[in-house]
């Protein structure tokens, strides 16, 4: 697994990927949350966000572009802890 995995660290509230990003080596990845939470949410023009899911430690998540060439419909960032 180490030969195909890369460990990444994200600061609280740091973007992991943003809506409409794809095929950049970041958004087309599969993520395993080791510590903390990750918020998946829709961006709104007035800087308001609608959280659609919170991924807890020990869970996997991926972006839409992991399986296709389509851009993501939502953003992901590390939750503030």
N, C-alpha and C positions, 0 to 999 in steps of 0.2 A: 504494500500500500504506500509506503514512503516514496517509492519511485514515481508514483503518479499524484501524490498529494503534496500540498504546500501549506505550511502553517502560516496563518495571517493573524495579526492582532489589530483590533479596532478600538479606538478611544470612545468613551461615552458620547453619544449623539453623532458619531462619525458616520458618513454615508458608506455603505458597502457597495451599493449601486443605486442609480437613480432611474426613475421612470424614463422610458424611451431610449435607454442605453442597450446595446447588444453587441455581441461578437468582439468584445474588447479585452478578453482574457480575464475580466473580473466578473461581469454580469452573466457570462455563460459558464458558471461554475456550480458545483454542488457544495453546499456548506454544511458542516457539522458544528453546532454551537457547543463549545466546551465550557464556557463560563458566561454568566450574565444572560440577558435576553436580547432578542432582535425584533424590532418592530417592522412589520410590513404595512405600508400605507399608501393611499392615493394622495398625490400633491394637488393642492388647489392654488389658484392664482393669488389669492389674498393671504398666502402663507399659512393657511389652515390645513391640517392634515386629517384624513379619516383613516384611523387604524383598522386594518382588516384582519390582522392576526398578530399574535405575539408568540415568537418561537422561544421556547425555554431551553436551558442547558440540557444536552444529551439528545436533542432532536436535530433532524436534517431539514434543510430547505434548499430550494434552487430557484433560479429565475426562469422565466418563460424561454429565454434564448438558450437555455441548457439543452432543450429538446428541439428547437427550431431556430430559424433565422429571424424570427419576429422580435421586435423590441419588447421590453417589459412594460406591463400595464401598471406597475406599482413600484415604489421605492423601498429600499431596505436600509435601516441604520441600527447601530447598536444602541440599546436603551440606556438612558442615564441611570447610573447606579450610585 
